[in-house]
Every structure is written in structure tokens, then in C-alpha cells.
Amino acid sequence: MDKVGGYDLEIGTLIAPIWPPDGGSAMGTQADRDRFVAVVQKASEFGYKLRKLGIRTNNVIRIDSATSVAEWAKNPLENTKIIAETFRRACDVAATYGERLAAEGEICWGGMQSWRTMLETLEMVDRDNMGFQADMSHTFLYLLGYNEPKDRILKTDFQWEDRAELERGLQFLTDKLRPWTIDFHVAQNDGTVFGSGSHDKTGRHCLPTDPNGKLDIVKDAGYWLRDENGNPNKVFDHICWDGCMFPNEVMHKQETWNSILETMIKVRNAHGWSV
């Protein structure tokens, strides 16, 4: 608390490290699922303590299913039920510490790989402290249906020059998932996928200055940060930048952070609020 506070910073969203070996798949064996829930309990306890100390500003913990799309696809209906039951148990544990869980909208996770499968899982969990984490890069890939082609939102002949079609897709996507969204990542994406290990075919993050970026970051953030009437929805205590998939040498450059913070301030100025 002293170190973070010494930089005049606060702690926001936490991540529960629910992956093996310490955790386990949310649709794995009973032992796997028990480890998943146990890790969420530890993260919730840490989160509660940080809030009591006054250094943490919200009560959101990010999770995913910790399983591949290929494994999930072997029995979609049954596997979604198992994931939902594990998430439900995790929600109940988190609730005892006053914490909420946010399922990350990333296409590499089974039962979460498209807007439709994500909604089905969230609805099946049926807990007040279960929500969605929208990442402008990861969740952007829901538009293209990489890991669930039948749930593609953009036209199959879509061209990146067609901004009107892209905005139609973003409006559809956010109308579906915005009501569930309790955590938000500002990000850029170049429209391609990246795959390694458990992160098979997932969204590639770009720096905000990347010439291949497909998003108008500041404008497109508004689809998540404003309601259907265009008013700031005032759901989030803070916004994040997801720095995963950038090599360390990029993260150690001052210009990297200058561009990221400049972009985040622009998003806040465009869609934020003071009270």
C-alpha cells in the first residue's frame, strides 16, 4: 500500500490466476474446478484487504474459463453448464468478500469465444456479482467470428475501409454486452489474431500509434462508455490499458507510456465524468 500510494496511484481491478497448475479449468475435473474456486477465494481475500486499506478503488476481479475452445466444442451444452456452475461457485465465494467477477471477453476461452456464447454463459451463471470485462482489442474480435464463425457480426465481405459497417457491428456488439460490462480496457487492434499456448487465435494488441490499428480508439470507446442514448453510463470507477502481448523492450520505452496515457486521457475527456 505504501509503495503504490507513494506513486500517488490506486489499485483497481485484480486478476485471479485461475490457470493450472495452481488453478484449473472451469470445466475440468472436480479437482480442477475446486482449485479454480480456491484461487478466486484467495484473490477475493486480497481484494477485500486492499479495499479495507483504502488503496483499492473498486471490487472487480477478472476471470476466464481456463479452457480451450476446442475442448469446449466437444460437448458445448454440457460444458457450458459446467463452466457456469464453476463460475457460480466462484461468485458465491467472491460475494462473501464483497467482490464481483468479470469474465474477460477474449476469443480463446471456451464458452466465452463469441458474443453469443459469452451471453449464454453469463445468463446461465445467474449471479448478481457476475459481469463482463470488455477489452477493445480482445472483444473486438467478436465482430469477426474467428473462433465461432456462425456468430460473426460483420458482413463476410467486410472491408476495413467500410467504417459504416464497422460502426454497425460495434453498436450491435455493445448493445448485447454493455448491460453486463463492469470493467473496461482501452486498447487498439490490427484485425489479426495471435496464437500461442492456451491463447489460441486471440486478439493482437497494438500500441495506440500503430499505423495498422483498425479502431478509432477515442470514438469507439464511447460504444462501451456511453449508454444507448449516448449518455455516459457511469458504470466504471476506472479504465484500464491492457499491456499483454507487448515484449518487455517495448514496455520499457518512455514513448510507449506517453502514447498510452495520452490516449487514455483523451478517452476519459471524451466519455468520462467528474461526479
Backbone hydrogen bonds, N-H to C=O, Kabsch-Sander energy under -0.5 kcal/mol:
donor,donor_aa,acceptor,acceptor_aa,energy
5,G,1,M,-2.7
6,G,2,D,-1.8
7,Y,3,K,-0.7
7,Y,4,V,-1.2
8,D,5,G,-1.9
9,L,4,V,-1.7
11,I,55,I,-3.5
14,L,60,V,-2.2
16,A,62,R,-2.1
18,I,16,A,-2.4
23,G,19,W,-2.5
24,G,18,I,-1.7
26,A,65,S,-2.7
28,G,25,S,-1.4
33,R,29,T,-2.5
34,D,30,Q,-2.3
35,R,31,A,-2.2
36,F,32,D,-2.2
37,V,33,R,-2.2
38,A,34,D,-2.3
39,V,35,R,-2.3
40,V,36,F,-1.9
41,Q,37,V,-2.2
42,K,38,A,-2.0
43,A,39,V,-2.6
44,S,40,V,-2.4
45,E,41,Q,-2.2
46,F,42,K,-2.5
47,G,43,A,-2.7
48,Y,44,S,-2.6
49,K,45,E,-2.2
50,L,46,F,-2.4
51,R,47,G,-2.0
52,K,48,Y,-2.4
53,L,49,K,-1.9
54,G,50,L,-0.6
54,G,51,R,-1.0
55,I,50,L,-1.6
56,R,50,L,-1.2
57,T,11,I,-2.7
61,I,100,R,-2.3
62,R,14,L,-3.0
63,I,102,A,-2.5
69,V,108,C,-0.6
72,W,68,S,-2.1
73,A,69,V,-2.5
74,K,71,E,-1.2
75,N,72,W,-1.6
79,N,75,N,-2.8
80,T,76,P,-2.3
81,K,77,L,-1.8
82,I,78,E,-1.9
83,I,79,N,-2.6
84,A,80,T,-2.7
85,E,81,K,-2.1
86,T,82,I,-2.3
87,F,83,I,-2.9
88,R,84,A,-2.4
89,R,85,E,-2.2
90,A,86,T,-2.4
91,C,87,F,-2.8
92,D,88,R,-2.3
93,V,89,R,-2.0
94,A,90,A,-2.8
95,A,91,C,-2.6
96,T,92,D,-0.9
96,T,93,V,-0.8
97,Y,94,A,-1.6
98,G,95,A,-1.5
99,E,94,A,-2.4
100,R,59,N,-3.6
101,L,129,N,-3.1
102,A,61,I,-2.7
103,A,101,L,-0.5
103,A,131,G,-2.6
104,E,63,I,-2.3
104,E,102,A,-0.5
105,G,133,Q,-2.3
106,E,104,E,-2.0
109,W,106,E,-1.5
110,G,67,T,-2.8
110,G,108,C,-0.5
112,M,109,W,-1.9
118,M,114,S,-2.5
119,L,115,W,-2.0
120,E,116,R,-2.5
121,T,117,T,-2.1
122,L,118,M,-2.6
123,E,119,L,-2.9
124,M,120,E,-1.8
125,V,121,T,-1.9
126,D,122,L,-1.6
130,M,127,R,-1.6
131,G,101,L,-2.9
132,F,180,W,-2.5
133,Q,103,A,-2.6
134,A,132,F,-0.6
134,A,183,D,-2.3
135,D,133,Q,-0.5
136,M,185,H,-2.3
139,T,135,D,-2.1
140,F,135,D,-0.7
141,L,137,S,-0.7
141,L,138,H,-1.4
142,Y,139,T,-1.7
143,L,140,F,-1.6
144,L,141,L,-1.0
145,G,141,L,-0.9
146,Y,141,L,-0.7
151,D,148,E,-2.3
152,R,149,P,-1.8
153,I,143,L,-1.7
154,L,143,L,-2.2
158,F,155,K,-1.9
162,D,159,Q,-2.5
163,R,161,E,-1.8
166,L,162,D,-1.8
167,E,163,R,-2.6
168,R,164,A,-1.9
169,G,165,E,-2.4
170,L,166,L,-2.5
171,Q,167,E,-2.3
172,F,168,R,-2.3
173,L,169,G,-2.8
174,T,170,L,-2.6
175,D,171,Q,-2.0
176,K,172,F,-1.5
177,L,173,L,-2.1
178,R,174,T,-2.8
180,W,177,L,-1.4
181,T,177,L,-0.8
181,T,178,R,-1.2
182,I,132,F,-2.6
183,D,132,F,-1.2
185,H,134,A,-2.7
186,V,184,F,-0.5
186,V,240,C,-3.4
188,Q,206,C,-0.6
190,D,204,R,-0.7
194,F,202,T,-3.0
196,S,199,H,-1.6
199,H,196,S,-2.1
200,D,198,S,-1.5
202,T,194,F,-3.1
204,R,192,T,-1.3
205,H,203,G,-0.6
206,C,188,Q,-1.7
210,D,207,L,-2.2
213,G,210,D,-1.7
214,K,189,N,-3.3
215,L,189,N,-0.5
217,I,215,L,-1.2
220,D,216,D,-3.5
221,A,217,I,-2.0
222,G,218,V,-0.7
222,G,219,K,-1.1
223,Y,220,D,-1.2
224,W,221,A,-1.3
225,L,221,A,-2.3
226,R,222,G,-1.6
227,D,231,N,-3.1
230,G,227,D,-2.2
233,N,225,L,-2.2
240,C,184,F,-2.1
242,D,186,V,-0.9
243,G,241,W,-0.7
246,F,243,G,-1.2
250,V,247,P,-0.9
251,M,247,P,-1.7
252,H,248,N,-1.5
253,K,250,V,-1.4
256,T,253,K,-0.7
257,W,253,K,-1.1
258,N,254,Q,-2.3
259,S,255,E,-2.2
260,I,256,T,-2.0
261,L,257,W,-2.8
262,E,258,N,-2.0
263,T,259,S,-2.0
264,M,260,I,-2.5
265,I,261,L,-2.4
266,K,262,E,-1.9
267,V,263,T,-2.2
268,R,264,M,-2.6
269,N,265,I,-2.8
270,A,266,K,-2.0
271,H,267,V,-2.3
272,G,268,R,-2.6
